[in-house]
């Protein structure tokens, strides 16, 4: 089957969210929830949702202490949107964890223990089972340098809210990928794509407790940062969209699917084999 992207017009009982970046967005129960971000009007504390059945935007008021942050990581766990870190309108970086119950519409600042990550923003997070994995980021305002080349993974047990810092061995992502990358669940681990100067894909296999650099086949993957990524098919594939190429500043609008096989991928022979290239033609 072939799938084509489609631009959908949205009706609105209120204005759509303002143009912004570094906002928080999750899907839950037939709606896309959008909060925060930073745009032409500065920091936004707008909280809105888009009902996918009728494409109508609605304003939302949630009780409790909202995080007032952007550049945070966000994941869904049960009926709660979990937020960690980020940057405040006063330029302070956060190491706080918040939970938003999307049924009760109530924010809660979570008191965590253990090896809490340093304050950061532009990091990423993924949830696997009952744990949130936080990776990378920037720890100084206006800096393009990653967090002291800290390639540790910080794991929050979402049942007891205790942090653990783990240095996994193996073929790790380069330090340049600690900012501008993205990650999500992929089978029995997490996958890290992109970053400021990274054109490779890395997987942290949680069963083996080890990083691997993925050998890619198929369509050429172009390194990027500031892209989106989500897990599909029960975590067996990921969808990558957009981003920007640092060396050329090109803005990308491509959509890629990355699927992981346990062994070699199935091969379907083409209807007509291409002519063999001569060795002298090879570079």
Secondary structure as a PSIPRED ss2 file (coil, helix, strand):
# PSIPRED VFORMAT (PSIPRED V4.0)

   1 X C   1.000  0.000  0.000
   2 X C   1.000  0.000  0.000
   3 X C   1.000  0.000  0.000
   4 X C   1.000  0.000  0.000
   5 X C   1.000  0.000  0.000
   6 X C   1.000  0.000  0.000
   7 X C   1.000  0.000  0.000
   8 X C   1.000  0.000  0.000
   9 X C   1.000  0.000  0.000
  10 X C   1.000  0.000  0.000
  11 X E   0.000  0.000  1.000
  12 X E   0.000  0.000  1.000
  13 X C   1.000  0.000  0.000
  14 X C   1.000  0.000  0.000
  15 X C   1.000  0.000  0.000
  16 X C   1.000  0.000  0.000
  17 X C   1.000  0.000  0.000
  18 X C   1.000  0.000  0.000
  19 X C   1.000  0.000  0.000
  20 X E   0.000  0.000  1.000
  21 X E   0.000  0.000  1.000
  22 X C   1.000  0.000  0.000
  23 X C   1.000  0.000  0.000
  24 X E   0.000  0.000  1.000
  25 X E   0.000  0.000  1.000
  26 X E   0.000  0.000  1.000
  27 X E   0.000  0.000  1.000
  28 X E   0.000  0.000  1.000
  29 X C   1.000  0.000  0.000
  30 X C   1.000  0.000  0.000
  31 X E   0.000  0.000  1.000
  32 X E   0.000  0.000  1.000
  33 X E   0.000  0.000  1.000
  34 X E   0.000  0.000  1.000
  35 X E   0.000  0.000  1.000
  36 X C   1.000  0.000  0.000
  37 X C   1.000  0.000  0.000
  38 X E   0.000  0.000  1.000
  39 X E   0.000  0.000  1.000
  40 X C   1.000  0.000  0.000
  41 X C   1.000  0.000  0.000
  42 X E   0.000  0.000  1.000
  43 X E   0.000  0.000  1.000
  44 X C   1.000  0.000  0.000
  45 X C   1.000  0.000  0.000
  46 X C   1.000  0.000  0.000
  47 X E   0.000  0.000  1.000
  48 X E   0.000  0.000  1.000
  49 X E   0.000  0.000  1.000
  50 X E   0.000  0.000  1.000
  51 X E   0.000  0.000  1.000
  52 X C   1.000  0.000  0.000
  53 X C   1.000  0.000  0.000
  54 X C   1.000  0.000  0.000
  55 X C   1.000  0.000  0.000
  56 X E   0.000  0.000  1.000
  57 X E   0.000  0.000  1.000
  58 X E   0.000  0.000  1.000
  59 X E   0.000  0.000  1.000
  60 X C   1.000  0.000  0.000
  61 X C   1.000  0.000  0.000
  62 X C   1.000  0.000  0.000
  63 X E   0.000  0.000  1.000
  64 X C   1.000  0.000  0.000
  65 X C   1.000  0.000  0.000
  66 X C   1.000  0.000  0.000
  67 X C   1.000  0.000  0.000
  68 X C   1.000  0.000  0.000
  69 X C   1.000  0.000  0.000
  70 X E   0.000  0.000  1.000
  71 X C   1.000  0.000  0.000
  72 X C   1.000  0.000  0.000
  73 X E   0.000  0.000  1.000
  74 X E   0.000  0.000  1.000
  75 X E   0.000  0.000  1.000
  76 X E   0.000  0.000  1.000
  77 X E   0.000  0.000  1.000
  78 X C   1.000  0.000  0.000
  79 X C   1.000  0.000  0.000
  80 X E   0.000  0.000  1.000
  81 X E   0.000  0.000  1.000
  82 X E   0.000  0.000  1.000
  83 X E   0.000  0.000  1.000
  84 X E   0.000  0.000  1.000
  85 X E   0.000  0.000  1.000
  86 X E   0.000  0.000  1.000
  87 X E   0.000  0.000  1.000
  88 X C   1.000  0.000  0.000
  89 X C   1.000  0.000  0.000
  90 X C   1.000  0.000  0.000
  91 X C   1.000  0.000  0.000
  92 X C   1.000  0.000  0.000
  93 X E   0.000  0.000  1.000
  94 X E   0.000  0.000  1.000
  95 X E   0.000  0.000  1.000
  96 X E   0.000  0.000  1.000
  97 X E   0.000  0.000  1.000
  98 X E   0.000  0.000  1.000
  99 X E   0.000  0.000  1.000
 100 X E   0.000  0.000  1.000
 101 X E   0.000  0.000  1.000
 102 X C   1.000  0.000  0.000
 103 X C   1.000  0.000  0.000
 104 X C   1.000  0.000  0.000
 105 X C   1.000  0.000  0.000
 106 X E   0.000  0.000  1.000
 107 X E   0.000  0.000  1.000
 108 X E   0.000  0.000  1.000
 109 X E   0.000  0.000  1.000
 110 X E   0.000  0.000  1.000
 111 X C   1.000  0.000  0.000
 112 X C   1.000  0.000  0.000
 113 X E   0.000  0.000  1.000
 114 X E   0.000  0.000  1.000
 115 X C   1.000  0.000  0.000
 116 X C   1.000  0.000  0.000
 117 X C   1.000  0.000  0.000
 118 X C   1.000  0.000  0.000
 119 X C   1.000  0.000  0.000
 120 X C   1.000  0.000  0.000
 121 X E   0.000  0.000  1.000
 122 X C   1.000  0.000  0.000
 123 X C   1.000  0.000  0.000
 124 X E   0.000  0.000  1.000
 125 X E   0.000  0.000  1.000
 126 X E   0.000  0.000  1.000
 127 X E   0.000  0.000  1.000
 128 X E   0.000  0.000  1.000
 129 X C   1.000  0.000  0.000
 130 X C   1.000  0.000  0.000
 131 X E   0.000  0.000  1.000
 132 X E   0.000  0.000  1.000
 133 X E   0.000  0.000  1.000
 134 X E   0.000  0.000  1.000
 135 X E   0.000  0.000  1.000
 136 X C   1.000  0.000  0.000
 137 X C   1.000  0.000  0.000
 138 X E   0.000  0.000  1.000
 139 X C   1.000  0.000  0.000
 140 X C   1.000  0.000  0.000
 141 X C   1.000  0.000  0.000
 142 X C   1.000  0.000  0.000
 143 X C   1.000  0.000  0.000
 144 X C   1.000  0.000  0.000
 145 X C   1.000  0.000  0.000
 146 X C   1.000  0.000  0.000
 147 X C   1.000  0.000  0.000
 148 X C   1.000  0.000  0.000
 149 X C   1.000  0.000  0.000
 150 X C   1.000  0.000  0.000
 151 X C   1.000  0.000  0.000
 152 X C   1.000  0.000  0.000
 153 X E   0.000  0.000  1.000
 154 X E   0.000  0.000  1.000
 155 X E   0.000  0.000  1.000
 156 X E   0.000  0.000  1.000
 157 X E   0.000  0.000  1.000
 158 X C   1.000  0.000  0.000
 159 X C   1.000  0.000  0.000
 160 X C   1.000  0.000  0.000
 161 X C   1.000  0.000  0.000
 162 X E   0.000  0.000  1.000
 163 X E   0.000  0.000  1.000
 164 X E   0.000  0.000  1.000
 165 X E   0.000  0.000  1.000
 166 X E   0.000  0.000  1.000
 167 X C   1.000  0.000  0.000
 168 X C   1.000  0.000  0.000
 169 X E   0.000  0.000  1.000
 170 X E   0.000  0.000  1.000
 171 X C   1.000  0.000  0.000
 172 X C   1.000  0.000  0.000
 173 X C   1.000  0.000  0.000
 174 X C   1.000  0.000  0.000
 175 X H   0.000  1.000  0.000
 176 X H   0.000  1.000  0.000
 177 X H   0.000  1.000  0.000
 178 X H   0.000  1.000  0.000
 179 X C   1.000  0.000  0.000
 180 X C   1.000  0.000  0.000
 181 X E   0.000  0.000  1.000
 182 X E   0.000  0.000  1.000
 183 X E   0.000  0.000  1.000
 184 X E   0.000  0.000  1.000
 185 X E   0.000  0.000  1.000
 186 X E   0.000  0.000  1.000
 187 X C   1.000  0.000  0.000
 188 X C   1.000  0.000  0.000
 189 X E   0.000  0.000  1.000
 190 X E   0.000  0.000  1.000
 191 X E   0.000  0.000  1.000
 192 X E   0.000  0.000  1.000
 193 X E   0.000  0.000  1.000
 194 X E   0.000  0.000  1.000
 195 X C   1.000  0.000  0.000
 196 X C   1.000  0.000  0.000
 197 X C   1.000  0.000  0.000
 198 X C   1.000  0.000  0.000
 199 X C   1.000  0.000  0.000
 200 X C   1.000  0.000  0.000
 201 X E   0.000  0.000  1.000
 202 X E   0.000  0.000  1.000
 203 X E   0.000  0.000  1.000
 204 X E   0.000  0.000  1.000
 205 X E   0.000  0.000  1.000
 206 X C   1.000  0.000  0.000
 207 X C   1.000  0.000  0.000
 208 X C   1.000  0.000  0.000
 209 X C   1.000  0.000  0.000
 210 X E   0.000  0.000  1.000
 211 X E   0.000  0.000  1.000
 212 X E   0.000  0.000  1.000
 213 X E   0.000  0.000  1.000
 214 X C   1.000  0.000  0.000
 215 X C   1.000  0.000  0.000
 216 X C   1.000  0.000  0.000
 217 X C   1.000  0.000  0.000
 218 X C   1.000  0.000  0.000
 219 X C   1.000  0.000  0.000
 220 X C   1.000  0.000  0.000
 221 X C   1.000  0.000  0.000
 222 X C   1.000  0.000  0.000
 223 X C   1.000  0.000  0.000
 224 X C   1.000  0.000  0.000
 225 X E   0.000  0.000  1.000
 226 X C   1.000  0.000  0.000
 227 X C   1.000  0.000  0.000
 228 X E   0.000  0.000  1.000
 229 X E   0.000  0.000  1.000
 230 X E   0.000  0.000  1.000
 231 X E   0.000  0.000  1.000
 232 X E   0.000  0.000  1.000
 233 X H   0.000  1.000  0.000
 234 X H   0.000  1.000  0.000
 235 X H   0.000  1.000  0.000
 236 X C   1.000  0.000  0.000
 237 X E   0.000  0.000  1.000
 238 X E   0.000  0.000  1.000
 239 X E   0.000  0.000  1.000
 240 X E   0.000  0.000  1.000
 241 X E   0.000  0.000  1.000
 242 X E   0.000  0.000  1.000
 243 X E   0.000  0.000  1.000
 244 X E   0.000  0.000  1.000
 245 X C   1.000  0.000  0.000
 246 X C   1.000  0.000  0.000
 247 X C   1.000  0.000  0.000
 248 X C   1.000  0.000  0.000
 249 X C   1.000  0.000  0.000
 250 X C   1.000  0.000  0.000
 251 X E   0.000  0.000  1.000
 252 X E   0.000  0.000  1.000
 253 X E   0.000  0.000  1.000
 254 X E   0.000  0.000  1.000
 255 X E   0.000  0.000  1.000
 256 X E   0.000  0.000  1.000
 257 X E   0.000  0.000  1.000
 258 X E   0.000  0.000  1.000
 259 X E   0.000  0.000  1.000
 260 X C   1.000  0.000  0.000
 261 X C   1.000  0.000  0.000
 262 X C   1.000  0.000  0.000
 263 X C   1.000  0.000  0.000
 264 X C   1.000  0.000  0.000
 265 X C   1.000  0.000  0.000
 266 X C   1.000  0.000  0.000
 267 X C   1.000  0.000  0.000
 268 X C   1.000  0.000  0.000
 269 X C   1.000  0.000  0.000
 270 X C   1.000  0.000  0.000
 271 X C   1.000  0.000  0.000
 272 X C   1.000  0.000  0.000
 273 X C   1.000  0.000  0.000
 274 X C   1.000  0.000  0.000
 275 X C   1.000  0.000  0.000
 276 X C   1.000  0.000  0.000
 277 X C   1.000  0.000  0.000
 278 X C   1.000  0.000  0.000
 279 X H   0.000  1.000  0.000
 280 X H   0.000  1.000  0.000
 281 X H   0.000  1.000  0.000
 282 X C   1.000  0.000  0.000
 283 X C   1.000  0.000  0.000
